[in-house]
Amino acid sequence: MRTTPWVKAAKSTGNGNCVEVRRHAGFIEVRDTKDGGVGPTLRFTAAEFDAFLDGSRNGEFDHLI
């Protein structure tokens, strides 16, 4: 299984509201940058992450912000 480096979204700024993602052990992992790499990591299958991204692109979560 391929592991990629952690990547922060380009929209993230220095205000501490940042998340990072990577591929690791067959999963997509998401973490909060404020935790300095020691906090919890959420793990999703590729299909689960794809469904989330699709919902984001289609505005399904816009009511949350």
Secondary structure, DSSP 8 states (H G I E B T S, - for coil): ------EE-TT--TTS--EEEEEETTEEEEEEGGGTT-S-EEEE-HHHHHHHHHHHHTTTTGGG-
